Amino acid sequence: MALIEDNAEIRALCVAVLEDAGFDCDAYDSARASLVAAQGGSLAGIVLVDLELPGESSFDAIRALRALAPASVFIALTAHAGDDWLFPALKVGCAGYVLKSEAVHRLGEVLREIAGGGTPLSPPVARRLVTSFQAHTDDPLGLSARELELARSGLLP
């Protein structure tokens, strides 16, 4: 498995937790370093990606890595639970989204879950997805409140 994390302390902690759980881990301090590995054909099958890499767009990096290593599975490992991070990460292909605050010490479980076909989501993230989905059930087309009002009134063709 691979880890892309710029913070040396968090990177070392994650590697130690993963090794204790029986996983080999290639750790990269930037998306650029992981892209070099992917270009050489040596990117791991499961990749944990920090979404806030200085000077780099993690979303662009995930897209590029997926193009180079389409069989790899990407999991966002982040401190951010907000929509501005969650939905873009899922749209670029992350198969899971875990918060560092609760996942760092259970990374072995996260990897076993993804290897078993699951979708690891931190509880606050899962709640956010459910809430977002429920908020859009009345409007499957993504219309604004005003557009929906006009459509229901018959004023729109």
C-alpha positions as CSV (number, residue, x, y, z in Angstrom):
1,M,0.0,0.0,0.0
2,A,1.1,3.6,-0.4
3,L,0.7,6.8,1.6
4,I,0.9,10.3,0.3
5,E,1.3,12.7,3.3
6,D,3.5,15.8,3.5
7,N,3.6,16.0,7.3
8,A,6.6,13.9,8.4
9,E,5.2,13.1,11.9
10,I,1.8,12.0,10.6
11,R,3.6,10.0,7.8
12,A,5.8,8.2,10.3
13,L,2.8,7.5,12.6
14,C,0.8,6.1,9.7
15,V,3.6,3.9,8.4
16,A,4.2,2.5,12.0
17,V,0.5,1.8,12.4
18,L,0.3,0.1,9.0
19,E,3.4,-2.0,9.6
20,D,2.1,-3.0,13.0
21,A,-1.1,-4.1,11.3
22,G,1.0,-6.3,8.8
23,F,1.0,-4.0,5.8
24,D,4.0,-2.9,3.8
25,C,3.8,0.8,3.1
26,D,5.6,3.0,0.5
27,A,5.4,6.5,1.9
28,Y,5.6,9.7,-0.2
29,D,5.9,13.2,1.0
30,S,4.3,14.7,-2.1
31,A,2.1,13.9,-5.0
32,R,5.0,14.4,-7.4
33,A,7.0,11.6,-5.7
34,S,4.0,9.2,-6.0
35,L,3.6,10.2,-9.7
36,V,7.2,9.2,-10.3
37,A,6.5,5.8,-8.7
38,A,3.3,5.4,-10.8
39,Q,5.2,6.3,-14.0
40,G,7.6,3.5,-13.2
41,G,4.8,1.1,-12.7
42,S,5.3,0.7,-8.9
43,L,2.4,2.4,-7.3
44,A,0.6,0.2,-4.8
45,G,-2.9,-1.1,-5.2
46,I,-4.3,0.9,-2.3
47,V,-3.2,4.5,-1.9
48,L,-4.0,6.8,1.1
49,V,-3.9,10.4,0.0
50,D,-3.7,13.5,2.2
51,L,-6.0,16.0,0.5
52,E,-4.1,19.1,1.6
53,L,-0.6,18.9,0.1
54,P,1.3,22.2,0.0
55,G,1.7,23.6,-3.5
56,E,-0.2,20.8,-5.1
57,S,-3.8,19.9,-5.9
58,S,-4.5,16.5,-4.4
59,F,-7.5,16.3,-6.7
60,D,-5.4,16.8,-9.8
61,A,-2.8,14.3,-8.4
62,I,-5.5,11.7,-7.9
63,R,-6.7,12.1,-11.4
64,A,-3.2,11.8,-12.8
65,L,-2.4,8.8,-10.6
66,R,-5.6,7.0,-11.6
67,A,-4.7,7.5,-15.3
68,L,-1.2,6.0,-14.6
69,A,-2.4,3.3,-12.2
70,P,-6.1,2.6,-13.0
71,A,-6.2,-0.6,-10.9
72,S,-5.2,1.3,-7.7
73,V,-7.8,2.3,-5.2
74,F,-7.6,5.7,-3.6
75,I,-8.7,6.7,-0.1
76,A,-8.8,10.3,1.1
77,L,-7.0,10.6,4.5
78,T,-7.7,14.2,5.7
79,A,-8.6,16.6,8.4
80,H,-11.4,18.1,6.4
81,A,-15.1,16.8,6.6
82,G,-16.6,19.7,4.7
83,D,-18.3,19.5,1.3
84,D,-15.5,21.5,-0.4
85,W,-13.2,18.5,0.2
86,L,-15.6,15.6,0.4
87,F,-17.5,15.8,-2.8
88,P,-14.5,16.7,-5.1
89,A,-12.5,13.8,-3.6
90,L,-15.3,11.3,-4.3
91,K,-15.7,12.8,-7.8
92,V,-12.1,12.3,-8.7
93,G,-12.3,8.7,-7.7
94,C,-11.6,8.2,-4.0
95,A,-13.3,5.0,-2.9
96,G,-13.2,6.0,0.8
97,Y,-12.9,9.1,2.9
98,V,-11.5,8.9,6.4
99,L,-10.7,11.7,8.9
100,K,-7.2,11.7,10.3
101,S,-8.5,12.5,13.8
102,E,-10.2,9.1,14.1
103,A,-8.6,6.9,11.4
104,V,-4.9,7.2,11.9
105,H,-4.9,4.5,14.7
106,R,-7.2,2.2,12.8
107,L,-5.6,2.3,9.3
108,G,-5.3,-1.5,9.3
109,E,-9.1,-1.8,9.6
110,V,-9.5,0.8,6.9
111,L,-7.3,-1.2,4.5
112,R,-9.0,-4.5,5.3
113,E,-12.4,-2.8,4.7
114,I,-11.3,-1.5,1.3
115,A,-9.7,-4.9,0.4
116,G,-13.0,-6.6,1.3
117,G,-14.9,-4.4,-1.2
118,G,-16.1,-1.9,1.4
119,T,-16.1,1.9,1.3
120,P,-14.4,3.2,4.4
121,L,-16.1,6.4,5.6
122,S,-15.6,8.2,8.9
123,P,-18.9,8.5,10.8
124,P,-19.2,12.3,10.4
125,V,-18.5,11.9,6.7
126,A,-21.1,9.1,6.3
127,R,-23.6,11.4,8.0
128,R,-22.7,14.3,5.7
129,L,-23.3,12.1,2.7
130,V,-26.7,10.9,3.9
131,T,-27.8,14.4,4.8
132,S,-26.7,15.7,1.4
133,F,-28.5,12.9,-0.4
134,Q,-31.7,13.4,1.7
135,A,-31.6,17.1,0.9
136,H,-31.8,16.4,-2.8
137,T,-34.5,13.7,-2.8
138,D,-37.2,16.2,-3.6
139,D,-35.3,17.5,-6.6
140,P,-33.5,14.8,-8.6
141,L,-32.6,17.2,-11.3
142,G,-30.6,19.6,-9.1
143,L,-32.9,22.6,-9.7
144,S,-32.8,25.7,-7.5
145,A,-35.7,26.3,-5.1
146,R,-37.0,29.0,-7.5
147,E,-36.7,26.8,-10.5
148,L,-38.5,24.0,-8.7
149,E,-41.2,26.4,-7.6
150,L,-41.7,27.5,-11.2
151,A,-41.7,24.0,-12.5
152,R,-44.4,23.0,-10.0
153,S,-46.5,26.0,-10.9
154,G,-46.5,25.1,-14.5
155,L,-44.8,28.4,-15.6
156,L,-41.9,26.5,-17.1
157,P,-42.3,24.7,-20.4
